[in-house]
């Protein structure tokens, strides 16, 4: 086992870790911005619009993220209108394509998590807020959404970890993430395990860190919400 080669290429894995974190964090942030309005609208059951939102969630939850990434990265380039548009310099960047696919994917899962949490908010809380004169928007902002986030936190923590693991898809479209760094090391020195084992260790460490952060946040929120 040549782990001395791993040590000599620590900068490669550091760059890959930063790329993985950048892609994961940005995807989760954009996904949350998409998911929250989708979840709220899903609970309103708006005619026609609800069907479109259901279709979006179904498609992105029902197809692999690898396929979605391929369709964005390779599929959009097949259309002359896309290649000739002002967006093409941006869309031909593999990072941006991965960001689009990952954000839409995590938004679909997050929207369902939030929808369930929103519907679980007690009607008594809503009625009490309305009774003291809050508008519908104030009820949503001060009562419903904070309560839903509190209920959804454990499930969303799992989604964050799954998104981190799913980001390995980025390596198949030339992005040098953690897995890409491991594969590059293995290919350069004709190794079988060292690069992949190092990548696995880094993903395990990041997962442990994320799980710890969410547990700490859950304890804090539960302490604040307890009587």
One Martini backbone bead per residue (centre of mass of N, CA, C, O) as a GRO file, in nm:
protein
  227
    1UNK     BB    1   0.092   0.039   0.027
    2UNK     BB    2   0.093   0.389  -0.110
    3UNK     BB    3   0.063   0.643   0.116
    4UNK     BB    4   0.295   0.831   0.031
    5UNK     BB    5   0.147   0.941  -0.222
    6UNK     BB    6  -0.077   1.082  -0.072
    7UNK     BB    7   0.104   1.280   0.085
    8UNK     BB    8   0.234   1.410  -0.178
    9UNK     BB    9  -0.098   1.469  -0.266
   10UNK     BB   10  -0.257   1.661  -0.066
   11UNK     BB   11  -0.337   1.899  -0.255
   12UNK     BB   12  -0.534   1.736  -0.427
   13UNK     BB   13  -0.736   1.667  -0.191
   14UNK     BB   14  -0.790   1.954  -0.102
   15UNK     BB   15  -0.911   2.053  -0.367
   16UNK     BB   16  -1.135   1.837  -0.375
   17UNK     BB   17  -1.273   1.917  -0.108
   18UNK     BB   18  -1.343   2.209  -0.187
   19UNK     BB   19  -1.514   2.133  -0.431
   20UNK     BB   20  -1.724   1.964  -0.285
   21UNK     BB   21  -1.820   2.184  -0.089
   22UNK     BB   22  -1.902   2.394  -0.296
   23UNK     BB   23  -2.110   2.223  -0.450
   24UNK     BB   24  -2.288   2.141  -0.209
   25UNK     BB   25  -2.358   2.417  -0.085
   26UNK     BB   26  -2.475   2.551  -0.339
   27UNK     BB   27  -2.694   2.340  -0.395
   28UNK     BB   28  -2.844   2.367  -0.123
   29UNK     BB   29  -2.909   2.669  -0.141
   30UNK     BB   30  -3.066   2.665  -0.408
   31UNK     BB   31  -3.260   2.437  -0.331
   32UNK     BB   32  -3.399   2.593  -0.098
   33UNK     BB   33  -3.507   2.830  -0.273
   34UNK     BB   34  -3.691   2.630  -0.432
   35UNK     BB   35  -3.838   2.449  -0.214
   36UNK     BB   36  -4.007   2.641  -0.042
   37UNK     BB   37  -4.219   2.739  -0.254
   38UNK     BB   38  -4.301   2.456  -0.341
   39UNK     BB   39  -4.409   2.360  -0.066
   40UNK     BB   40  -4.620   2.581  -0.022
   41UNK     BB   41  -4.779   2.528  -0.287
   42UNK     BB   42  -4.847   2.232  -0.226
   43UNK     BB   43  -5.031   2.305   0.027
   44UNK     BB   44  -5.243   2.481  -0.158
   45UNK     BB   45  -5.350   2.343  -0.417
   46UNK     BB   46  -5.301   2.460  -0.698
   47UNK     BB   47  -5.431   2.474  -0.983
   48UNK     BB   48  -5.213   2.311  -1.213
   49UNK     BB   49  -4.957   2.380  -1.048
   50UNK     BB   50  -4.952   2.119  -0.881
   51UNK     BB   51  -4.897   1.929  -1.120
   52UNK     BB   52  -4.618   2.047  -1.196
   53UNK     BB   53  -4.483   2.001  -0.920
   54UNK     BB   54  -4.524   1.699  -0.909
   55UNK     BB   55  -4.362   1.637  -1.166
   56UNK     BB   56  -4.093   1.748  -1.075
   57UNK     BB   57  -4.056   1.570  -0.826
   58UNK     BB   58  -4.087   1.296  -0.966
   59UNK     BB   59  -3.853   1.315  -1.170
   60UNK     BB   60  -3.613   1.383  -0.964
   61UNK     BB   61  -3.678   1.127  -0.778
   62UNK     BB   62  -3.701   0.901  -1.029
   63UNK     BB   63  -3.406   0.988  -1.111
   64UNK     BB   64  -3.088   0.986  -1.162
   65UNK     BB   65  -2.831   1.210  -1.115
   66UNK     BB   66  -2.657   1.114  -1.348
   67UNK     BB   67  -2.864   1.159  -1.572
   68UNK     BB   68  -2.914   1.459  -1.518
   69UNK     BB   69  -2.621   1.547  -1.570
   70UNK     BB   70  -2.599   1.447  -1.859
   71UNK     BB   71  -2.834   1.616  -1.977
   72UNK     BB   72  -2.703   1.889  -1.917
   73UNK     BB   73  -2.409   1.852  -2.033
   74UNK     BB   74  -2.493   1.700  -2.314
   75UNK     BB   75  -2.785   1.784  -2.404
   76UNK     BB   76  -2.775   2.101  -2.445
   77UNK     BB   77  -2.551   2.088  -2.678
   78UNK     BB   78  -2.764   1.984  -2.910
   79UNK     BB   79  -2.863   2.283  -2.917
   80UNK     BB   80  -2.842   2.563  -3.103
   81UNK     BB   81  -2.983   2.768  -2.915
   82UNK     BB   82  -2.781   2.724  -2.684
   83UNK     BB   83  -2.503   2.773  -2.833
   84UNK     BB   84  -2.614   3.076  -2.931
   85UNK     BB   85  -2.632   3.175  -2.660
   86UNK     BB   86  -2.542   3.366  -2.377
   87UNK     BB   87  -2.524   3.093  -2.192
   88UNK     BB   88  -2.300   2.905  -2.305
   89UNK     BB   89  -2.039   2.987  -2.147
   90UNK     BB   90  -2.179   2.877  -1.883
   91UNK     BB   91  -2.289   2.581  -1.975
   92UNK     BB   92  -1.994   2.458  -2.059
   93UNK     BB   93  -1.952   2.435  -1.764
   94UNK     BB   94  -1.934   2.172  -1.552
   95UNK     BB   95  -2.005   2.306  -1.284
   96UNK     BB   96  -2.274   2.438  -1.372
   97UNK     BB   97  -2.415   2.176  -1.453
   98UNK     BB   98  -2.398   2.041  -1.177
   99UNK     BB   99  -2.548   2.263  -1.023
  100UNK     BB  100  -2.817   2.233  -1.162
  101UNK     BB  101  -2.873   1.932  -1.109
  102UNK     BB  102  -2.835   1.934  -0.798
  103UNK     BB  103  -3.041   2.153  -0.724
  104UNK     BB  104  -3.295   2.015  -0.847
  105UNK     BB  105  -3.271   1.757  -0.684
  106UNK     BB  106  -3.269   1.867  -0.386
  107UNK     BB  107  -3.531   2.032  -0.415
  108UNK     BB  108  -3.725   1.792  -0.439
  109UNK     BB  109  -3.663   1.661  -0.164
  110UNK     BB  110  -3.700   1.915   0.016
  111UNK     BB  111  -3.994   1.976  -0.058
  112UNK     BB  112  -4.107   1.716   0.075
  113UNK     BB  113  -4.006   1.767   0.357
  114UNK     BB  114  -4.149   2.045   0.394
  115UNK     BB  115  -4.436   1.963   0.333
  116UNK     BB  116  -4.470   1.769   0.570
  117UNK     BB  117  -4.402   1.984   0.789
  118UNK     BB  118  -4.623   2.190   0.722
  119UNK     BB  119  -4.866   1.985   0.763
  120UNK     BB  120  -4.779   1.935   1.081
  121UNK     BB  121  -4.882   2.188   1.165
  122UNK     BB  122  -5.073   2.320   1.388
  123UNK     BB  123  -5.383   2.467   1.378
  124UNK     BB  124  -5.374   2.606   1.654
  125UNK     BB  125  -5.136   2.793   1.595
  126UNK     BB  126  -5.267   2.944   1.362
  127UNK     BB  127  -5.524   3.040   1.509
  128UNK     BB  128  -5.376   3.199   1.732
  129UNK     BB  129  -5.233   3.398   1.543
  130UNK     BB  130  -5.494   3.510   1.410
  131UNK     BB  131  -5.631   3.606   1.682
  132UNK     BB  132  -5.388   3.838   1.721
  133UNK     BB  133  -5.359   3.963   1.402
  134UNK     BB  134  -5.227   3.800   1.196
  135UNK     BB  135  -5.121   3.750   0.904
  136UNK     BB  136  -5.061   3.517   0.671
  137UNK     BB  137  -4.762   3.592   0.634
  138UNK     BB  138  -4.687   3.598   0.936
  139UNK     BB  139  -4.761   3.308   0.998
  140UNK     BB  140  -4.563   3.183   0.800
  141UNK     BB  141  -4.298   3.327   0.911
  142UNK     BB  142  -4.341   3.276   1.243
  143UNK     BB  143  -4.475   2.974   1.250
  144UNK     BB  144  -4.466   2.765   1.016
  145UNK     BB  145  -4.171   2.764   0.911
  146UNK     BB  146  -4.017   2.722   1.181
  147UNK     BB  147  -4.169   2.460   1.256
  148UNK     BB  148  -4.090   2.302   1.002
  149UNK     BB  149  -3.783   2.312   1.035
  150UNK     BB  150  -3.774   2.163   1.303
  151UNK     BB  151  -3.905   1.897   1.192
  152UNK     BB  152  -3.700   1.868   0.930
  153UNK     BB  153  -3.402   1.844   1.027
  154UNK     BB  154  -3.335   1.538   1.027
  155UNK     BB  155  -3.403   1.491   0.723
  156UNK     BB  156  -3.213   1.713   0.613
  157UNK     BB  157  -2.951   1.590   0.713
  158UNK     BB  158  -2.970   1.347   0.523
  159UNK     BB  159  -2.969   1.514   0.258
  160UNK     BB  160  -2.690   1.635   0.291
  161UNK     BB  161  -2.538   1.367   0.289
  162UNK     BB  162  -2.646   1.267   0.015
  163UNK     BB  163  -2.531   1.507  -0.144
  164UNK     BB  164  -2.239   1.454  -0.086
  165UNK     BB  165  -2.235   1.169  -0.214
  166UNK     BB  166  -2.363   1.258  -0.496
  167UNK     BB  167  -2.116   1.445  -0.588
  168UNK     BB  168  -1.950   1.216  -0.736
  169UNK     BB  169  -2.068   1.268  -1.020
  170UNK     BB  170  -1.877   1.504  -1.107
  171UNK     BB  171  -1.630   1.322  -1.205
  172UNK     BB  172  -1.770   1.241  -1.493
  173UNK     BB  173  -1.736   1.576  -1.578
  174UNK     BB  174  -1.423   1.666  -1.488
  175UNK     BB  175  -1.443   1.706  -1.188
  176UNK     BB  176  -1.218   1.782  -0.910
  177UNK     BB  177  -1.284   1.597  -0.669
  178UNK     BB  178  -1.239   1.362  -0.448
  179UNK     BB  179  -1.275   1.126  -0.644
  180UNK     BB  180  -1.103   1.247  -0.870
  181UNK     BB  181  -0.840   1.241  -0.708
  182UNK     BB  182  -0.831   0.934  -0.663
  183UNK     BB  183  -0.834   0.854  -0.963
  184UNK     BB  184  -0.582   1.009  -1.047
  185UNK     BB  185  -0.382   0.863  -0.865
  186UNK     BB  186  -0.433   0.577  -0.967
  187UNK     BB  187  -0.368   0.638  -1.270
  188UNK     BB  188  -0.074   0.751  -1.239
  189UNK     BB  189   0.026   0.475  -1.048
  190UNK     BB  190  -0.136   0.211  -1.071
  191UNK     BB  191  -0.363   0.187  -0.862
  192UNK     BB  192  -0.624   0.035  -0.655
  193UNK     BB  193  -0.679   0.190  -0.349
  194UNK     BB  194  -0.562   0.455  -0.225
  195UNK     BB  195  -0.743   0.678  -0.349
  196UNK     BB  196  -1.021   0.558  -0.259
  197UNK     BB  197  -0.964   0.540   0.046
  198UNK     BB  198  -0.916   0.840   0.085
  199UNK     BB  199  -1.190   0.932  -0.014
  200UNK     BB  200  -1.355   0.774   0.193
  201UNK     BB  201  -1.233   0.915   0.444
  202UNK     BB  202  -1.330   1.201   0.371
  203UNK     BB  203  -1.633   1.141   0.362
  204UNK     BB  204  -1.650   1.038   0.652
  205UNK     BB  205  -1.557   1.300   0.790
  206UNK     BB  206  -1.780   1.485   0.675
  207UNK     BB  207  -2.018   1.324   0.786
  208UNK     BB  208  -1.945   1.351   1.083
  209UNK     BB  209  -1.959   1.661   1.089
  210UNK     BB  210  -2.252   1.700   0.994
  211UNK     BB  211  -2.390   1.529   1.211
  212UNK     BB  212  -2.287   1.701   1.450
  213UNK     BB  213  -2.418   1.968   1.371
  214UNK     BB  214  -2.716   1.869   1.367
  215UNK     BB  215  -2.727   1.774   1.660
  216UNK     BB  216  -2.669   2.052   1.786
  217UNK     BB  217  -2.911   2.199   1.659
  218UNK     BB  218  -3.131   2.019   1.770
  219UNK     BB  219  -3.077   2.068   2.072
  220UNK     BB  220  -3.126   2.372   2.063
  221UNK     BB  221  -3.418   2.375   1.945
  222UNK     BB  222  -3.545   2.188   2.161
  223UNK     BB  223  -3.477   2.373   2.402
  224UNK     BB  224  -3.642   2.621   2.295
  225UNK     BB  225  -3.928   2.452   2.260
  226UNK     BB  226  -3.933   2.393   2.543
  227UNK     BB  227  -4.108   2.459   2.848
   0.00000   0.00000   0.00000
